[in-house]
Amino acid sequence: MKKPISSYFFAVIGVGLLASGVYFIKTIEDPQSILRALLYICVGLGCGIFGHGMGEIIVRIAMKNNPAVAKQLEIVQKDERSLANANRAKAKAFDLMIFVFGALNITVALMDIDLTVVLLLVFAYLFIVGYCTYYRIKYHKEM
């Protein structure tokens, strides 16, 4: 199990990002500033990190108060069928993502958006496909 301090650390960092992002969004007057977009990203990351940290804290408290449920949860998480189902779902999601991401790349390119954005999307797409190919070859050699 993870150290409990890291969950509290994530919760505090999340609140800090969220609060600083909201504060600076209210103080910046230029609505077209690139900094303003970064502050909104900061708010989103703060919410996500805070939610992750608080979720871990709540699960830890619930498991401490009810050891029977904690034992059952541990069995379910380590069950081979659950792991196989999770891996199968990830594989299906990846297969769908390849087609959706490819269609999104074509759509963005046809919309005549800035070349930098199109290239970033294409490089991200090719990185994911290359990563998949690397592990496919690696696992094929292991068999």
Backbone as CSV, one residue per row, in Angstrom:
resi,resn,N_x,N_y,N_z,CA_x,CA_y,CA_z,C_x,C_y,C_z
1,MET,0.840,-1.186,0.000,0.000,0.000,0.000,0.885,1.249,0.000
2,LYS,0.438,2.292,-0.594,1.210,3.516,-0.693,1.311,4.193,0.674
3,LYS,2.293,5.037,0.813,2.448,5.771,2.052,1.305,6.772,2.182
4,PRO,0.748,6.919,3.389,-0.372,7.851,3.553,0.029,9.311,3.388
5,ILE,1.308,9.617,3.578,1.753,11.007,3.473,1.599,11.521,2.046
6,SER,1.833,10.650,1.049,1.741,11.097,-0.336,0.320,11.520,-0.704
7,SER,-0.689,10.870,-0.131,-2.072,11.258,-0.419,-2.369,12.655,0.119
8,TYR,-1.903,12.923,1.332,-2.095,14.258,1.898,-1.303,15.289,1.107
9,PHE,-0.116,14.907,0.670,0.713,15.808,-0.136,-0.003,16.168,-1.438
10,PHE,-0.574,15.148,-2.117,-1.311,15.419,-3.354,-2.515,16.316,-3.099
11,ALA,-3.229,16.091,-2.012,-4.400,16.916,-1.705,-3.990,18.369,-1.480
12,VAL,-2.909,18.581,-0.745,-2.445,19.949,-0.459,-1.942,20.620,-1.735
13,ILE,-1.170,19.899,-2.540,-0.669,20.469,-3.799,-1.841,20.820,-4.717
14,GLY,-2.846,19.941,-4.780,-4.021,20.200,-5.607,-4.761,21.455,-5.182
15,VAL,-4.968,21.599,-3.881,-5.642,22.803,-3.375,-4.804,24.039,-3.679
16,GLY,-3.484,23.922,-3.531,-2.605,25.054,-3.823,-2.672,25.473,-5.286
17,LEU,-2.624,24.495,-6.198,-2.733,24.811,-7.624,-4.087,25.431,-7.952
18,LEU,-5.127,24.850,-7.396,-6.474,25.351,-7.648,-6.624,26.784,-7.139
19,ALA,-6.216,27.023,-5.909,-6.367,28.357,-5.317,-5.515,29.398,-6.041
20,SER,-4.258,29.057,-6.346,-3.411,30.030,-7.030,-3.920,30.303,-8.443
21,GLY,-4.400,29.257,-9.124,-4.944,29.463,-10.462,-6.149,30.375,-10.457
22,VAL,-7.080,30.139,-9.533,-8.289,30.981,-9.454,-7.912,32.409,-9.069
23,TYR,-6.993,32.572,-8.120,-6.587,33.908,-7.696,-5.978,34.693,-8.858
24,PHE,-5.055,34.077,-9.577,-4.390,34.797,-10.664,-5.304,35.004,-11.872
25,ILE,-6.288,34.123,-12.073,-7.260,34.355,-13.145,-8.058,35.618,-12.854
26,LYS,-8.408,35.823,-11.589,-9.171,37.016,-11.211,-8.338,38.291,-11.310
27,THR,-7.008,38.192,-11.137,-6.185,39.402,-11.131,-5.667,39.798,-12.509
28,ILE,-5.579,38.873,-13.452,-5.080,39.206,-14.791,-6.197,39.870,-15.581
29,GLU,-5.890,41.020,-16.159,-6.909,41.803,-16.853,-6.975,41.516,-18.348
30,ASP,-5.889,41.077,-18.952,-5.854,40.844,-20.392,-6.498,39.496,-20.709
31,PRO,-7.684,39.499,-21.341,-8.371,38.224,-21.591,-7.721,37.377,-22.683
32,GLN,-6.845,37.951,-23.502,-6.219,37.228,-24.603,-4.831,36.710,-24.242
33,SER,-4.420,36.859,-22.996,-3.083,36.470,-22.584,-2.922,34.948,-22.603
34,ILE,-1.759,34.488,-23.059,-1.461,33.053,-23.043,-1.319,32.573,-21.611
35,LEU,-0.917,33.466,-20.733,-0.805,33.128,-19.322,-2.161,32.746,-18.742
36,ARG,-3.203,33.373,-19.226,-4.556,33.071,-18.748,-4.932,31.620,-19.071
37,ALA,-4.553,31.152,-20.256,-4.828,29.765,-20.615,-4.045,28.811,-19.712
38,LEU,-2.806,29.157,-19.414,-2.014,28.326,-18.514,-2.615,28.287,-17.115
39,LEU,-3.219,29.379,-16.692,-3.858,29.403,-15.370,-5.085,28.497,-15.336
40,TYR,-5.830,28.437,-16.427,-6.964,27.520,-16.479,-6.486,26.058,-16.452
41,ILE,-5.368,25.798,-17.108,-4.787,24.458,-17.040,-4.366,24.154,-15.602
42,CYS,-3.821,25.150,-14.925,-3.424,25.011,-13.532,-4.632,24.672,-12.652
43,VAL,-5.754,25.314,-12.901,-6.983,25.032,-12.150,-7.439,23.594,-12.409
44,GLY,-7.409,23.178,-13.655,-7.821,21.814,-13.990,-6.914,20.772,-13.355
45,LEU,-5.615,20.987,-13.434,-4.674,20.061,-12.804,-4.853,20.041,-11.292
46,GLY,-5.083,21.212,-10.703,-5.305,21.283,-9.259,-6.521,20.482,-8.839
47,CYS,-7.608,20.597,-9.607,-8.818,19.816,-9.299,-8.548,18.319,-9.413
48,GLY,-7.859,17.916,-10.456,-7.567,16.497,-10.650,-6.656,15.933,-9.574
49,ILE,-5.598,16.652,-9.242,-4.659,16.183,-8.222,-5.328,16.148,-6.856
50,PHE,-6.127,17.171,-6.550,-6.854,17.184,-5.284,-7.831,16.011,-5.203
51,GLY,-8.553,15.752,-6.272,-9.501,14.638,-6.286,-8.810,13.302,-6.093
52,HIS,-7.652,13.137,-6.724,-6.898,11.891,-6.563,-6.445,11.723,-5.113
53,GLY,-5.872,12.769,-4.541,-5.395,12.701,-3.162,-6.518,12.436,-2.175
54,MET,-7.634,13.140,-2.320,-8.763,12.945,-1.405,-9.382,11.571,-1.589
55,GLY,-9.425,11.072,-2.807,-9.943,9.723,-3.042,-9.112,8.681,-2.316
56,GLU,-7.794,8.821,-2.366,-6.911,7.893,-1.658,-7.112,7.993,-0.154
57,ILE,-7.265,9.202,0.359,-7.473,9.388,1.793,-8.786,8.747,2.229
58,ILE,-9.848,8.958,1.469,-11.154,8.398,1.820,-11.127,6.876,1.766
59,VAL,-10.491,6.310,0.741,-10.389,4.847,0.643,-9.595,4.295,1.816
60,ARG,-8.505,4.948,2.184,-7.683,4.478,3.303,-8.468,4.514,4.612
61,ILE,-9.238,5.574,4.839,-10.045,5.671,6.058,-11.126,4.600,6.066
62,ALA,-11.779,4.394,4.926,-12.829,3.376,4.844,-12.261,1.982,5.076
63,MET,-11.074,1.718,4.553,-10.468,0.401,4.731,-9.993,0.201,6.168
64,LYS,-9.555,1.278,6.811,-9.125,1.170,8.202,-10.318,0.868,9.119
65,ASN,-11.473,1.453,8.824,-12.658,1.265,9.661,-13.342,-0.073,9.425
66,ASN,-13.105,-0.720,8.286,-13.778,-1.979,7.978,-12.778,-2.956,7.361
67,PRO,-12.090,-3.749,8.195,-11.060,-4.648,7.672,-11.601,-5.742,6.756
68,ALA,-12.843,-6.165,6.953,-13.412,-7.211,6.093,-13.556,-6.710,4.662
69,VAL,-14.019,-5.489,4.514,-14.158,-4.894,3.185,-12.776,-4.669,2.567
70,ALA,-11.812,-4.292,3.391,-10.451,-4.088,2.888,-9.883,-5.390,2.344
71,LYS,-10.098,-6.491,3.049,-9.621,-7.798,2.596,-10.309,-8.195,1.290
72,GLN,-11.621,-7.981,1.201,-12.371,-8.311,-0.006,-11.910,-7.462,-1.192
73,LEU,-11.655,-6.171,-0.953,-11.182,-5.278,-2.014,-9.805,-5.708,-2.517
74,GLU,-8.933,-6.122,-1.616,-7.609,-6.580,-2.010,-7.696,-7.852,-2.856
75,ILE,-8.601,-8.753,-2.486,-8.786,-9.979,-3.259,-9.296,-9.649,-4.655
76,VAL,-10.256,-8.739,-4.742,-10.825,-8.376,-6.046,-9.772,-7.702,-6.923
77,GLN,-8.956,-6.835,-6.340,-7.941,-6.130,-7.133,-6.850,-7.060,-7.637
78,LYS,-6.535,-8.112,-6.894,-5.473,-9.026,-7.296,-5.997,-10.253,-8.034
79,ASP,-7.293,-10.340,-8.230,-7.885,-11.475,-8.925,-7.438,-11.467,-10.388
80,GLU,-7.044,-12.627,-10.884,-6.554,-12.729,-12.257,-7.628,-12.390,-13.279
81,ARG,-8.866,-12.727,-12.975,-9.950,-12.406,-13.919,-10.143,-10.901,-14.025
82,SER,-10.048,-10.211,-12.887,-10.188,-8.753,-12.915,-9.051,-8.118,-13.709
83,LEU,-7.843,-8.622,-13.495,-6.695,-8.089,-14.244,-6.829,-8.377,-15.736
84,ALA,-7.300,-9.580,-16.073,-7.486,-9.922,-17.487,-8.557,-9.045,-18.118
85,ASN,-9.655,-8.806,-17.380,-10.713,-7.931,-17.907,-10.224,-6.505,-18.076
86,ALA,-9.430,-6.014,-17.121,-8.896,-4.654,-17.228,-7.968,-4.536,-18.432
87,ASN,-7.098,-5.518,-18.629,-6.187,-5.480,-19.776,-6.942,-5.600,-21.093
88,ARG,-7.983,-6.406,-21.110,-8.802,-6.545,-22.323,-9.513,-5.227,-22.660
89,ALA,-10.034,-4.559,-21.617,-10.702,-3.273,-21.835,-9.711,-2.222,-22.333
90,LYS,-8.502,-2.233,-21.792,-7.472,-1.294,-22.266,-7.126,-1.549,-23.719
91,ALA,-7.044,-2.810,-24.091,-6.729,-3.142,-25.482,-7.825,-2.662,-26.424
92,LYS,-9.081,-2.851,-26.036,-10.200,-2.379,-26.874,-10.185,-0.849,-26.975
93,ALA,-9.917,-0.189,-25.857,-9.876,1.275,-25.862,-8.726,1.782,-26.745
94,PHE,-7.596,1.093,-26.697,-6.463,1.486,-27.547,-6.811,1.315,-29.016
95,ASP,-7.446,0.193,-29.355,-7.843,-0.029,-30.752,-8.771,1.079,-31.243
96,LEU,-9.717,1.483,-30.418,-10.631,2.562,-30.791,-9.891,3.896,-30.857
97,MET,-8.972,4.118,-29.911,-8.247,5.381,-29.872,-7.427,5.601,-31.140
98,ILE,-6.852,4.543,-31.678,-6.043,4.680,-32.890,-6.886,5.262,-34.032
99,PHE,-8.095,4.752,-34.208,-8.952,5.252,-35.292,-9.480,6.659,-35.004
100,VAL,-9.887,6.906,-33.770,-10.422,8.227,-33.423,-9.338,9.290,-33.514
101,PHE,-8.147,8.976,-33.001,-7.050,9.929,-33.038,-6.600,10.196,-34.467
102,GLY,-6.598,9.161,-35.299,-6.261,9.350,-36.714,-7.272,10.226,-37.423
103,ALA,-8.569,9.997,-37.163,-9.613,10.823,-37.766,-9.515,12.269,-37.273
104,LEU,-9.189,12.437,-35.996,-9.016,13.786,-35.454,-7.848,14.498,-36.126
105,ASN,-6.761,13.783,-36.353,-5.612,14.386,-37.048,-5.989,14.851,-38.444
106,ILE,-6.702,14.022,-39.185,-7.119,14.394,-40.537,-8.066,15.587,-40.493
107,THR,-8.999,15.580,-39.548,-9.957,16.682,-39.428,-9.254,17.995,-39.115
108,VAL,-8.329,17.959,-38.178,-7.601,19.184,-37.816,-6.768,19.670,-38.994
109,ALA,-6.165,18.760,-39.727,-5.357,19.157,-40.887,-6.229,19.791,-41.964
110,LEU,-7.431,19.241,-42.177,-8.324,19.791,-43.204,-8.964,21.112,-42.785
111,MET,-8.986,21.402,-41.499,-9.570,22.658,-41.022,-8.617,23.838,-41.206
112,ASP,-7.455,23.571,-41.760,-6.466,24.610,-42.033,-6.028,25.321,-40.752
113,ILE,-5.806,24.530,-39.711,-5.313,25.057,-38.433,-3.798,25.182,-38.536
114,ASP,-3.217,25.945,-37.660,-1.784,26.201,-37.656,-0.996,24.897,-37.772
115,LEU,0.040,24.923,-38.569,0.841,23.733,-38.840,1.485,23.170,-37.574
116,THR,1.825,24.023,-36.632,2.440,23.565,-35.386,1.503,22.637,-34.627
117,VAL,0.240,22.988,-34.550,-0.742,22.166,-33.847,-0.911,20.826,-34.559
118,VAL,-1.008,20.869,-35.861,-1.170,19.632,-36.634,0.045,18.722,-36.440
119,LEU,1.244,19.293,-36.495,2.450,18.485,-36.316,2.548,17.906,-34.907
120,LEU,2.138,18.682,-33.899,2.146,18.152,-32.536,1.206,16.947,-32.410
121,LEU,0.026,17.053,-32.989,-0.916,15.939,-32.942,-0.371,14.726,-33.702
122,VAL,0.212,14.955,-34.858,0.758,13.848,-35.652,1.926,13.191,-34.920
123,PHE,2.817,13.981,-34.315,3.941,13.401,-33.582,3.456,12.615,-32.371
124,ALA,2.431,13.117,-31.671,1.874,12.370,-30.540,1.283,11.047,-31.018
125,TYR,0.569,11.088,-32.124,-0.021,9.875,-32.700,1.058,8.869,-33.079
126,LEU,2.094,9.345,-33.763,3.173,8.450,-34.171,3.961,7.914,-32.976
127,PHE,4.090,8.709,-31.926,4.752,8.242,-30.714,3.981,7.081,-30.090
128,ILE,2.665,7.205,-30.018,1.835,6.141,-29.445,1.932,4.877,-30.301
129,VAL,1.848,5.027,-31.595,1.941,3.862,-32.484,3.335,3.228,-32.387
130,GLY,4.373,4.048,-32.322,5.732,3.533,-32.171,5.928,2.809,-30.841
131,TYR,5.358,3.348,-29.790,5.413,2.720,-28.464,4.734,1.355,-28.488
132,CYS,3.596,1.282,-29.147,2.879,0.012,-29.294,3.713,-0.985,-30.087
133,THR,4.312,-0.544,-31.162,5.122,-1.418,-32.005,6.341,-1.934,-31.246
134,TYR,6.979,-1.065,-30.480,8.146,-1.460,-29.695,7.792,-2.591,-28.736
135,TYR,6.720,-2.427,-27.983,6.343,-3.462,-27.020,5.813,-4.717,-27.695
136,ARG,5.191,-4.577,-28.827,4.730,-5.759,-29.555,5.940,-6.602,-29.992
137,ILE,6.979,-5.956,-30.507,8.197,-6.672,-30.903,8.892,-7.266,-29.679
138,LYS,8.953,-6.495,-28.591,9.590,-6.968,-27.372,8.884,-8.211,-26.822
139,TYR,7.563,-8.176,-26.761,6.825,-9.314,-26.231,6.879,-10.497,-27.187
140,HIS,6.961,-10.231,-28.470,7.071,-11.318,-29.448,8.398,-12.056,-29.280
141,LYS,9.464,-11.317,-28.995,10.771,-11.957,-28.782,10.799,-12.765,-27.502
142,GLU,10.031,-12.349,-26.493,10.000,-13.093,-25.225,9.280,-14.420,-25.349
143,MET,8.369,-14.526,-26.291,7.585,-15.761,-26.403,8.340,-16.859,-27.118
